[in-house]
Amino acid sequence: QRARADNRPAAGFLFLVLCVWLLVEVQSCYFVTMATSSIHFLILAWIHLAPVCLTFVVYSPTQHRAQSSPHLSRLHQQTSQDIGIGAKANEGAIGTTKLAQHTRQDEEQSYGIYVHIPYCRRRCSYCDFAIVPIGANLSDRGKSGFETMDNAYRRALLQEIDSIGAKEKIKLRSIYFGGGTPSLAPLDTLQQVMTALLHDDDSPFVLQRGGECTIEMDPGTFDLSHLQSIKRIGFNRISLGVQSFDDSLLEIMGRVHKSEDVYATVEMIRKVFGGDANYSIDLISGTPGLSLAKWAETLSEATRLQP
């Protein structure tokens, strides 16, 4: 309501300018009668003005700038909106962390936070996400160029978390590290970000009992030791980027892993997290060459793995 009231003068001014412009345009149409011109004028005024008015009602730049703590105040006062905690471009970071609200009746208010990790071995044929291809060879992660980029991105994430400045712990129901391929990130980066979110004395968040902490991982991007470290950091759920069990389709998609990597990865997950491991499988339908019968086989194989 405040945003709507603040923007009435601006919307009114735009309406006046638009009316004058439309009046000139209508009067120049000699083949139209005056009565018809008036009707067209009113219709055109509504069509052109409605989106403008809607924009001013929904968002108020003046009100946004007036808030002393954008992250915290928007979190508590505008609880119907998603909150973006973006990594700063001038820090060399690509990606965002996103704080999204979830509410339920009879449940204490809590939130979910998304942390974007942009690294990928290469860009898949269907991908339009904000990623940075670092090479299919996992040893490339030790090169100085990647280390420099990762250090800059990690600093940007930590600065954004620190800028929240919450006076009280914000309760989280879930934390989700997505990408990109977060399993390509150095363990130290994942640990530092998780510590800043939850475990420092001045961390802005606290994970509720039973809360999920998910990380996206691709088959073939980690070994058993790496997965054990992922568990120690605090992740209790894996989102596995399988996409297909057919090697020919994986090649069409531009994926690096093979079907055998999928099965080996599932076994590692069960070994580290137990028989009731909490993990999901991503699959892609509609791929060229994927028949309906083949898609049914894909779903059958996925359910057999009992994710």
C-alpha positions as CSV (number, residue, x, y, z in Angstrom):
1,Q,0.0,0.0,0.0
2,R,2.8,2.4,0.8
3,A,4.5,1.7,-2.5
4,R,1.2,2.3,-4.3
5,A,0.7,5.6,-2.6
6,D,4.3,6.8,-3.2
7,N,4.0,6.2,-6.9
8,R,0.6,7.8,-7.7
9,P,2.2,11.1,-8.7
10,A,4.7,9.4,-11.0
11,A,1.9,7.3,-12.6
12,G,-0.3,10.3,-13.0
13,F,2.4,12.3,-14.8
14,L,3.0,9.4,-17.1
15,F,-0.7,9.1,-17.8
16,L,-0.8,12.8,-18.7
17,V,2.1,12.5,-21.1
18,L,0.6,9.4,-22.7
19,C,-2.8,11.1,-23.1
20,V,-1.2,14.1,-25.0
21,W,0.8,11.7,-27.2
22,L,-2.2,9.6,-28.0
23,L,-4.4,12.6,-28.7
24,V,-1.9,13.9,-31.3
25,E,-1.8,10.4,-32.9
26,V,-5.5,10.0,-33.0
27,Q,-6.1,13.5,-34.5
28,S,-3.7,12.7,-37.3
29,C,-5.9,9.8,-38.5
30,Y,-8.0,11.7,-41.0
31,F,-9.9,8.6,-42.1
32,V,-11.4,8.0,-38.7
33,T,-14.5,9.9,-37.3
34,M,-14.1,11.9,-34.2
35,A,-16.4,9.5,-32.2
36,T,-14.4,6.5,-33.3
37,S,-11.2,8.3,-32.5
38,S,-12.3,8.9,-29.0
39,I,-13.1,5.2,-28.4
40,H,-9.7,4.2,-29.9
41,F,-8.1,6.8,-27.7
42,L,-9.5,5.3,-24.5
43,I,-8.7,1.7,-25.6
44,L,-5.1,2.6,-26.5
45,A,-4.7,4.6,-23.3
46,W,-5.6,1.6,-21.2
47,I,-3.5,-0.9,-23.2
48,H,-0.4,1.3,-23.0
49,L,-0.9,2.5,-19.4
50,A,-1.8,-0.7,-17.6
51,P,1.7,-2.2,-17.7
52,V,3.2,1.1,-16.5
53,C,0.8,1.4,-13.6
54,L,1.4,-2.2,-12.6
55,T,5.1,-1.7,-12.6
56,F,4.9,1.3,-10.3
57,V,2.5,-0.4,-7.9
58,V,4.6,-3.6,-7.6
59,Y,8.0,-2.0,-7.1
60,S,9.2,1.2,-5.6
61,P,12.9,2.0,-6.1
62,T,12.6,4.9,-3.6
63,Q,11.2,2.7,-0.9
64,H,13.8,0.1,-1.6
65,R,16.7,2.5,-1.3
66,A,15.3,3.9,1.9
67,Q,15.6,0.6,3.7
68,S,18.7,0.5,5.9
69,S,19.2,-3.2,5.7
70,P,17.8,-4.5,2.3
71,H,18.4,-8.2,2.9
72,L,17.0,-8.4,6.5
73,S,14.1,-5.9,6.1
74,R,12.9,-7.5,2.9
75,L,13.2,-10.9,4.5
76,H,10.9,-10.0,7.4
77,Q,8.7,-7.3,5.8
78,Q,8.1,-8.6,2.3
79,T,7.6,-12.2,3.1
80,S,5.7,-13.0,-0.1
81,Q,8.7,-12.3,-2.3
82,D,11.9,-14.2,-3.0
83,I,15.1,-12.7,-1.8
84,G,18.2,-12.7,-4.0
85,I,21.7,-12.6,-2.4
86,G,23.7,-12.0,-5.6
87,A,27.4,-12.4,-5.8
88,K,29.0,-9.1,-6.8
89,A,30.2,-8.8,-10.4
90,N,33.1,-6.6,-9.4
91,E,34.4,-9.5,-7.3
92,G,34.7,-11.7,-10.4
93,A,31.8,-13.9,-9.3
94,I,29.3,-15.5,-11.6
95,G,26.1,-16.8,-9.9
96,T,23.8,-16.1,-7.1
97,T,22.6,-17.4,-3.8
98,K,18.9,-17.2,-3.5
99,L,16.8,-17.1,-0.3
100,A,13.3,-18.3,-0.9
101,Q,10.5,-18.3,1.6
102,H,8.2,-21.2,2.3
103,T,5.2,-21.0,4.6
104,R,2.8,-23.6,5.9
105,Q,-0.1,-23.5,8.3
106,D,0.6,-24.7,11.8
107,E,4.3,-24.5,11.2
108,E,6.9,-22.0,12.5
109,Q,8.1,-19.6,9.8
110,S,11.3,-20.8,8.1
111,Y,13.0,-20.4,4.8
112,G,15.1,-22.2,2.2
113,I,18.4,-20.9,0.8
114,Y,20.0,-21.6,-2.6
115,V,23.7,-21.2,-3.2
116,H,24.9,-21.2,-6.8
117,I,28.2,-22.9,-7.7
118,P,28.9,-22.2,-11.4
119,Y,31.6,-24.7,-12.2
120,C,31.0,-27.4,-14.9
121,R,33.3,-29.7,-16.9
122,R,31.8,-28.4,-20.1
123,R,28.5,-26.8,-21.2
124,C,25.9,-29.4,-22.2
125,S,24.0,-29.0,-25.4
126,Y,20.7,-28.1,-23.5
127,C,22.3,-25.8,-21.0
128,D,21.5,-22.1,-20.6
129,F,22.5,-21.7,-17.0
130,A,25.1,-19.4,-15.5
131,I,28.1,-21.7,-15.5
132,V,31.9,-21.6,-16.1
133,P,33.3,-24.6,-18.0
134,I,36.6,-25.6,-16.4
135,G,37.5,-28.7,-18.5
136,A,36.6,-32.4,-18.4
137,N,39.9,-33.3,-16.8
138,L,39.4,-33.1,-13.0
139,S,43.1,-32.4,-12.5
140,D,42.4,-29.0,-14.1
141,R,41.0,-27.9,-10.8
142,G,44.5,-27.6,-9.5
143,K,45.6,-25.1,-12.1
144,S,46.2,-21.5,-10.9
145,G,43.5,-20.0,-13.2
146,F,40.8,-22.1,-11.6
147,E,42.1,-21.4,-8.1
148,T,42.1,-17.6,-8.8
149,M,38.6,-17.7,-10.0
150,D,37.4,-19.9,-7.1
151,N,39.1,-17.7,-4.6
152,A,37.3,-14.6,-6.0
153,Y,34.0,-16.4,-6.1
154,R,34.3,-17.7,-2.6
155,R,35.1,-14.2,-1.3
156,A,32.1,-12.8,-3.0
157,L,29.8,-15.4,-1.5
158,L,31.2,-14.9,2.0
159,Q,30.8,-11.1,1.7
160,E,27.2,-11.5,0.6
161,I,26.5,-13.7,3.6
162,D,28.2,-11.3,5.9
163,S,26.2,-8.4,4.5
164,I,22.9,-9.9,5.7
165,G,23.7,-8.7,9.2
166,A,20.8,-10.5,10.9
167,K,20.4,-9.6,14.6
168,E,18.6,-12.9,15.2
169,K,19.2,-16.3,13.6
170,I,17.0,-16.8,10.6
171,K,15.6,-20.3,10.6
172,L,16.1,-22.5,7.6
173,R,14.2,-25.6,6.5
174,S,16.6,-26.3,3.6
175,I,19.9,-25.4,2.1
176,Y,20.5,-26.2,-1.6
177,F,23.9,-26.0,-3.4
178,G,23.1,-26.0,-7.1
179,G,24.9,-25.1,-10.3
180,G,26.7,-25.7,-12.3
181,T,28.2,-28.8,-10.7
182,P,28.9,-28.1,-7.0
183,S,30.7,-31.4,-6.7
184,L,33.5,-29.8,-8.7
185,A,34.1,-27.1,-6.1
186,P,37.0,-27.5,-3.8
187,L,36.0,-29.0,-0.5
188,D,37.5,-26.0,1.3
189,T,35.2,-23.6,-0.6
190,L,32.1,-25.7,0.3
191,Q,33.2,-25.9,3.9
192,Q,33.9,-22.1,4.2
193,V,30.5,-21.2,2.7
194,M,28.7,-23.7,5.0
195,T,30.5,-22.4,8.0
196,A,29.6,-18.8,7.2
197,L,26.0,-19.8,6.7
198,L,25.5,-21.8,9.9
199,H,28.5,-22.3,12.2
200,D,30.2,-19.0,12.9
201,D,29.2,-17.0,15.9
202,D,27.8,-14.3,13.7
203,S,26.2,-16.7,11.1
204,P,22.8,-15.4,10.0
205,F,21.1,-18.7,9.7
206,V,20.3,-21.9,11.7
207,L,19.1,-25.1,10.2
208,Q,16.1,-26.6,11.9
209,R,16.0,-30.1,13.1
210,G,15.4,-32.5,10.3
211,G,16.3,-29.8,7.7
212,E,17.8,-30.9,4.4
213,C,21.1,-29.8,3.1
214,T,21.4,-30.8,-0.5
215,I,24.3,-30.6,-3.0
216,E,24.1,-31.3,-6.7
217,M,26.7,-33.8,-7.9
218,D,27.4,-35.3,-11.3
219,P,28.5,-39.0,-11.8
220,G,32.2,-39.2,-12.4
221,T,33.1,-35.9,-10.6
222,F,34.1,-37.4,-7.2
223,D,35.4,-40.4,-5.5
224,L,34.6,-42.2,-2.2
225,S,36.9,-40.0,-0.1
226,H,35.4,-36.8,-1.6
227,L,31.9,-38.0,-0.9
228,Q,32.8,-38.8,2.7
229,S,34.1,-35.2,3.1
230,I,30.8,-33.9,1.6
231,K,29.0,-35.8,4.4
232,R,31.3,-34.4,7.1
233,I,30.7,-30.8,5.8
234,G,27.0,-31.3,6.6
235,F,25.3,-32.3,3.4
236,N,22.6,-35.0,4.0
237,R,21.0,-35.1,0.6
238,I,22.4,-35.7,-2.9
239,S,20.8,-34.5,-6.2
240,L,22.4,-36.7,-8.8
241,G,22.6,-35.4,-12.4
242,V,22.0,-38.7,-14.2
243,Q,19.9,-37.3,-17.2
244,S,19.9,-40.7,-19.0
245,F,21.1,-44.3,-18.7
246,D,21.8,-44.5,-22.4
247,D,25.3,-43.7,-23.4
248,S,24.3,-42.6,-26.9
249,L,21.8,-40.1,-25.5
250,L,24.3,-38.9,-22.9
251,E,26.6,-38.1,-25.8
252,I,23.9,-36.2,-27.7
253,M,23.2,-34.2,-24.5
254,G,26.9,-33.3,-24.3
255,R,27.3,-35.1,-20.9
256,V,30.8,-36.3,-19.9
257,H,29.8,-39.3,-17.8
258,K,28.7,-42.7,-19.0
259,S,26.0,-45.0,-17.6
260,E,28.6,-47.1,-15.7
261,D,29.5,-43.9,-13.8
262,V,25.9,-43.6,-12.7
263,Y,25.8,-47.1,-11.1
264,A,29.2,-46.6,-9.5
265,T,28.1,-43.3,-8.0
266,V,24.9,-44.8,-6.6
267,E,26.8,-47.5,-4.9
268,M,29.2,-44.9,-3.3
269,I,26.2,-42.9,-2.1
270,R,24.7,-46.0,-0.4
271,K,28.1,-46.9,1.1
272,V,28.6,-43.4,2.6
273,F,25.0,-42.5,3.6
274,G,23.6,-46.0,4.2
275,G,20.9,-48.0,2.6
276,D,18.3,-45.4,3.2
277,A,20.4,-42.6,1.6
278,N,18.5,-39.5,0.8
279,Y,19.2,-38.8,-2.9
280,S,17.3,-37.8,-6.1
281,I,18.0,-38.4,-9.8
282,D,17.7,-35.9,-12.5
283,L,16.3,-37.1,-15.9
284,I,15.7,-35.4,-19.2
285,S,12.9,-36.2,-21.6
286,G,12.3,-35.0,-25.1
287,T,15.9,-35.6,-26.2
288,P,16.3,-36.3,-30.0
289,G,16.3,-40.0,-30.4
290,L,14.5,-40.7,-27.2
291,S,11.4,-42.8,-28.0
292,L,8.4,-43.2,-25.7
293,A,9.4,-46.9,-25.2
294,K,13.0,-45.8,-24.3
295,W,11.6,-43.2,-21.9
296,A,9.5,-45.8,-20.1
297,E,12.7,-47.9,-19.7
298,T,14.5,-44.9,-18.3
299,L,11.8,-44.4,-15.7
300,S,11.7,-48.1,-14.8
301,E,15.5,-48.1,-14.3
302,A,15.4,-45.0,-12.2
303,T,12.7,-46.5,-9.9
304,R,14.7,-49.7,-9.6
305,L,17.5,-47.7,-8.1
306,Q,15.0,-46.4,-5.4
307,P,16.2,-42.8,-5.1
